[in-house]
């Protein structure tokens, strides 16, 4: 069993860094950096990570105290700090794919182990739409008991998300839940920049078909500062090595790997008792197929973007009051709006469902709608302007 606190944080970090690398929702035309900084390193003291691995955007380390003109990030969630001279991949590339793995191995006091494996792949391609791109992120989480996958497609003005076999489609303007995760760690990137002179420059290497400068940080104290780990934290970071490769052409983070071991991690066993475990973390991430013919298409089972599906009703058949509309709300659920008050809207559906042979039972705004084995729920409230509204939830 994996430490829930650590695992939750790492899952969020993983998704945040992936979305950050892919881009965002409201691009603007911005210049790319005119010159790349010379990155130099300096630390003779190897060391290790915190249990908070780093997001991949803009991590490598400039040596100059006077930062060159930074590439303004096109997307808001990936906004760079003023001191960070590294470009976001989506600001300097036309297309690319991403892949990564996040492997946590937990060792218990009886030497038994548990493994959780998170694999991701994604793609980015500039597109002629209001957001400037189409994007894909797919993450699969596997352990001994289950396999779960989330897929996020940002296509044109829509975001389509598949999780646990179900699709949700929302307008891209309302998809902050799926596209704004990287905002959570902007401050963490800033902490890395503060430690910029502590990275070791290992020279130029080839990563795929790209030439890149290799940097390394392996000092535990540096990572504790970057992750803002409390001095009294009971977890003990035993070792860490973080390697990053910065593309010479484009000046963006092309690849990174993080290897670390942490001991004295609190965990709750199956009996509910707290036990201390150790964990090893192996995290890798890479951008590849740079500026090649990348295409992103919705799977065949994905609903038509913008379509509203209500159990038991074909498209256009769900009863609506005069002047009423039904559309997907910001979390992808069907929502009915009209000029009626809340009470009038409830009365309308009481009569409409009865006429169609459906039951409609409930109170205080919550109602169950059923016909045979088909059921769904409706929640009635009011909009900001006092009009009645009904949100529909499939059971």
C-alpha positions in Angstrom: 0.0 0.0 0.0 1.4 3.4 -1.0 1.5 6.4 1.2 -1.7 8.2 0.2 -0.4 11.6 1.0 2.8 11.2 -1.0 1.0 9.4 -3.9 -1.7 12.0 -4.2 0.9 14.8 -4.4 2.9 12.9 -7.0 -0.1 12.2 -9.1 -1.0 15.9 -9.1 2.5 16.8 -9.9 2.6 14.3 -12.7 -0.6 15.6 -14.3 0.5 19.2 -13.7 3.8 18.8 -15.4 2.3 17.0 -18.4 -0.4 19.6 -19.0 2.2 22.3 -18.6 4.4 20.7 -21.2 1.5 20.4 -23.6 0.4 24.0 -23.4 -2.8 25.8 -22.5 -6.0 27.3 -23.5 -5.7 30.9 -24.5 -2.5 31.4 -26.5 -1.1 34.6 -27.6 1.6 35.3 -30.1 4.8 35.8 -28.2 8.5 36.0 -29.3 11.0 33.3 -28.6 14.2 34.1 -26.8 16.8 35.8 -28.8 19.7 34.1 -27.1 20.3 31.1 -24.9 22.0 31.6 -21.6 25.2 29.8 -20.8 24.4 27.4 -18.1 27.1 26.5 -15.7 27.1 24.3 -12.6 28.7 24.1 -9.4 28.3 21.7 -6.6 30.8 19.2 -5.3 28.4 17.9 -2.8 26.1 15.2 -4.1 22.8 14.8 -2.4 19.2 13.8 -2.8 15.5 14.7 -3.5 12.5 15.4 -1.5 9.5 13.2 -1.9 8.3 16.0 -4.2 9.7 15.5 -7.7 9.9 18.4 -10.0 7.6 19.4 -12.8 9.3 19.4 -16.1 8.6 22.9 -17.3 11.4 25.4 -17.2 13.5 23.5 -14.7 17.2 23.6 -15.9 19.6 26.1 -14.5 21.0 29.3 -15.8 24.3 30.4 -14.5 24.0 34.1 -15.1 22.5 36.3 -12.4 21.2 38.6 -15.1 18.6 36.6 -16.9 18.2 36.9 -20.7 14.9 37.8 -22.2 12.6 34.9 -21.4 10.3 33.4 -23.9 6.8 34.5 -22.8 4.7 31.4 -22.2 1.8 31.2 -24.6 -0.5 29.5 -22.1 -1.4 31.1 -18.8 -0.9 28.0 -16.6 2.7 27.6 -17.7 3.6 31.2 -17.0 7.3 31.5 -16.3 8.9 33.5 -13.6 10.7 36.6 -14.7 14.0 35.0 -13.7 13.5 31.9 -15.8 15.1 32.1 -19.3 13.9 28.7 -20.5 11.2 28.4 -23.1 8.0 26.4 -22.8 8.0 23.7 -25.6 4.7 24.9 -27.0 6.1 28.4 -27.5 9.0 27.3 -29.7 7.8 24.0 -31.3 5.1 23.3 -33.9 4.5 19.8 -32.8 5.8 17.0 -30.5 4.9 13.9 -28.6 5.6 13.2 -24.9 6.2 10.0 -22.9 7.0 9.3 -19.3 6.9 6.8 -16.4 6.5 7.3 -12.7 7.3 4.2 -10.7 6.9 4.0 -6.9 8.2 0.9 -5.1 7.2 0.7 -1.4 9.1 -1.6 0.9 7.5 -2.7 4.2 9.3 -3.8 7.4 8.7 -7.4 6.6 10.5 -6.8 3.2 7.4 -7.3 1.1 6.9 -4.7 -1.6 4.1 -2.9 -3.5 4.6 -1.2 -6.9 2.6 1.5 -8.4 3.3 2.4 -12.0 2.1 5.6 -13.7 2.7 5.8 -17.5 1.9 8.8 -19.6 1.9 9.8 -23.2 0.8 12.9 -24.9 1.0 15.1 -28.0 0.9 18.7 -29.0 0.3 20.2 -32.4 -0.3 23.9 -33.4 -3.7 24.3 -35.0 -5.7 26.9 -36.7 -8.2 27.5 -33.9 -8.9 30.1 -31.3 -6.5 28.3 -28.8 -3.7 27.8 -31.3 -3.3 24.0 -30.6 -4.8 20.6 -30.3 -3.4 18.5 -27.4 -3.6 15.0 -25.9 -2.7 13.6 -22.5 -3.2 10.0 -21.5 -2.2 8.7 -18.1 -2.5 5.1 -16.9 -2.1 4.1 -13.2 -1.4 0.5 -12.4 -1.0 -1.4 -9.2 -1.5 -5.0 -8.0 -5.3 -4.5 -7.8 -6.3 -2.2 -10.6 -5.6 -0.3 -13.8 -7.1 3.2 -14.3 -6.6 5.4 -17.3 -7.6 9.1 -17.9 -7.5 10.6 -21.4 -7.7 14.3 -22.0 -8.2 15.6 -25.6 -8.1 19.4 -26.2 -9.5 19.8 -29.7 -10.6 23.1 -31.0 -13.0 24.7 -28.6 -13.7 21.5 -26.7 -12.1 19.3 -24.1 -13.1 15.7 -24.0 -12.1 13.6 -21.0 -12.5 9.8 -20.6 -12.1 8.2 -17.2 -13.5 4.9 -15.8 -14.9 4.2 -19.2 -17.1 7.4 -19.3 -16.7 10.5 -21.4 -17.2 14.1 -20.3 -17.0 16.9 -22.9 -16.8 20.6 -21.8 -16.0 23.8 -23.4 -12.3 24.6 -23.4 -13.0 27.9 -21.6 -14.6 26.0 -18.8 -12.1 23.2 -18.5 -9.8 24.6 -15.9 -10.1 21.4 -13.9 -8.2 19.6 -16.7 -6.1 22.4 -18.2 -5.0 24.6 -15.4 -3.3 22.1 -13.1 0.2 23.4 -13.7 -0.7 26.7 -11.9 -0.4 24.7 -8.7 3.4 24.4 -9.1 4.4 27.7 -10.6 5.9 28.6 -7.2 7.8 25.3 -7.1 9.5 26.2 -10.5 10.5 29.5 -9.0 12.2 27.7 -6.2 14.2 25.8 -8.7 15.4 29.0 -10.3 16.5 30.3 -7.0 18.9 27.3 -6.8 20.0 27.7 -10.4 23.8 27.9 -9.6 23.8 24.6 -7.9 23.4 22.5 -11.0 26.3 20.7 -12.6 26.8 21.1 -16.4 27.8 17.7 -17.8 28.2 18.9 -21.4 26.4 18.3 -24.7 24.7 15.0 -25.5 22.2 13.7 -28.1 18.7 12.9 -26.9 16.9 11.2 -29.8 17.7 13.4 -32.8 18.1 16.5 -30.7 21.3 18.0 -29.3 21.0 19.0 -25.6 23.0 20.2 -22.6 22.9 17.9 -19.7 22.5 19.2 -16.1 22.5 17.4 -12.8 21.5 18.2 -9.2 22.0 15.5 -6.5 22.2 17.6 -3.3 19.6 16.6 -0.7 19.6 20.0 1.0 19.0 21.8 -2.3 16.0 19.6 -3.0 14.6 20.0 0.5 14.8 23.8 0.0 13.2 23.6 -3.4 10.3 21.4 -2.2 10.0 23.5 1.0 10.1 20.4 3.1 9.6 21.3 6.8 12.6 20.8 9.0 10.6 18.6 11.4 9.3 16.4 8.6 9.6 12.7 9.6 10.4 11.5 6.1 14.1 11.0 5.5 15.4 11.6 2.0 18.2 9.1 1.6 19.3 9.9 -2.0 18.3 11.8 -5.1 19.7 12.4 -8.6 17.9 14.7 -11.0 19.1 14.9 -14.6 17.8 17.4 -17.1 18.6 17.9 -20.8 17.9 21.3 -22.3 17.6 21.4 -26.1 20.2 23.6 -27.7 17.8 24.6 -30.5 14.8 26.1 -28.8 16.2 26.2 -25.3 13.4 24.1 -23.7 13.5 21.1 -21.3 13.7 18.1 -23.6 14.0 15.3 -21.0 14.5 14.7 -17.3 14.9 11.8 -14.9 14.5 11.7 -11.2 15.8 8.8 -9.0 15.3 9.0 -5.3 14.9 6.9 -2.1 12.9 8.0 1.0 12.6 6.3 4.3 10.5 6.7 7.4 7.4 7.3 5.4 4.1 6.9 7.4 1.6 4.5 5.9 -1.6 2.9 7.1 -1.7 -0.9 6.7 -4.8 -3.0 6.1 -5.6 -3.1 9.8 -5.6 0.7 10.1 -2.4 0.8 12.0 0.4 3.3 11.1 3.6 1.7 9.9 6.8 3.2 8.5 7.9 2.2 5.0 10.6 3.2 2.6 10.0 4.2 -1.0 12.0 4.4 -4.2 10.9 6.8 -7.0 11.9 6.5 -10.6 10.4 9.3 -12.7 11.3 10.0 -16.4 9.9 12.3 -19.0 10.8 13.1 -22.6 9.7 15.1 -25.5 10.2 13.4 -28.9 9.0 13.5 -32.6 9.8 17.2 -32.5 8.3 19.2 -35.4 7.1 16.0 -37.2 3.7 15.1 -38.7 1.8 14.7 -35.4 -2.0 14.2 -35.7 -4.5 14.1 -32.8 -7.9 12.5 -33.3 -10.7 11.7 -30.9 -11.3 7.9 -30.5 -14.3 6.4 -32.2 -16.2 6.0 -28.9 -15.9 9.7 -28.0 -19.1 11.7 -28.1 -19.5 14.5 -30.6 -18.1 17.6 -28.9 -20.9 19.7 -27.6 -23.5 17.0 -27.8 -25.6 16.5 -24.7 -26.6 12.9 -23.8 -29.5 12.2 -21.3 -30.4 8.6 -20.4 -33.6 7.5 -22.1 -33.9 10.4 -24.5 -32.6 10.7 -28.1 -31.0 13.9 -29.1 -33.6 16.7 -29.3 -36.3 14.7 -27.4 -35.7 15.8 -23.8 -38.7 18.0 -22.7 -37.9 21.7 -22.4 -40.1 24.6 -21.3 -40.8 27.3 -23.8 -37.6 29.2 -24.4 -35.6 26.7 -22.4 -32.2 25.2 -23.4 -30.1 22.3 -22.4 -26.3 22.3 -22.8 -23.2 20.9 -21.1 -22.2 22.9 -18.0 -18.6 23.6 -16.9 -18.2 20.0 -15.6 -19.7 18.4 -18.7 -23.1 17.6 -17.2 -26.4 18.5 -19.0 -28.0 21.7 -17.6 -31.4 23.1 -18.3 -31.9 26.8 -18.1 -35.1 28.8 -18.8 -37.0 32.0 -17.9 -39.1 30.1 -15.3 -38.5 30.3 -11.6 -37.2 27.2 -9.7 -40.7 26.3 -8.5 -42.1 26.7 -12.0 -39.4 24.6 -13.5 -40.0 21.8 -11.0 -43.8 22.0 -11.8 -43.0 21.8 -15.5 -41.0 18.6 -15.2 -43.5 17.0 -12.7 -46.1 17.3 -15.5 -43.8 16.6 -18.5 -42.4 13.4 -17.1 -45.8 12.2 -16.0 -47.1 12.7 -19.5 -44.2 10.6 -20.9 -44.6 7.8 -18.4 -41.6 8.6 -16.2 -41.7 8.8 -12.4 -40.4 12.1 -10.8 -39.9 11.9 -7.1 -38.0 14.0 -4.6 -38.0 17.2 -2.6 -35.8 20.2 -1.6 -34.4 20.5 -5.2 -33.3 16.8 -5.5 -35.3 14.5 -7.7 -35.0 11.0 -9.1 -36.3 10.4 -12.6 -37.0 6.8 -13.7 -38.7 4.7 -16.4 -38.1 0.9 -16.3 -34.4 0.4 -15.6 -33.4 3.8 -16.9 -32.8 6.4 -14.1 -31.1 9.7 -13.7 -31.1 12.5 -11.1 -32.0 16.2 -11.3 -31.0 19.0 -9.0 -32.9 22.3 -9.2 -31.6 25.6 -8.1 -31.4 29.2 -9.4 -28.9 31.1 -11.5 -27.3 34.4 -10.5 -30.2 36.3 -12.1 -32.8 34.3 -10.2 -33.9 32.0 -13.0 -34.6 28.3 -12.5 -32.0 25.8 -13.4 -31.8 22.0 -13.5 -28.6 20.0 -13.5 -28.9 16.4 -14.7 -26.7 13.5 -13.4 -26.7 10.1 -14.9 -26.8 7.3 -12.3 
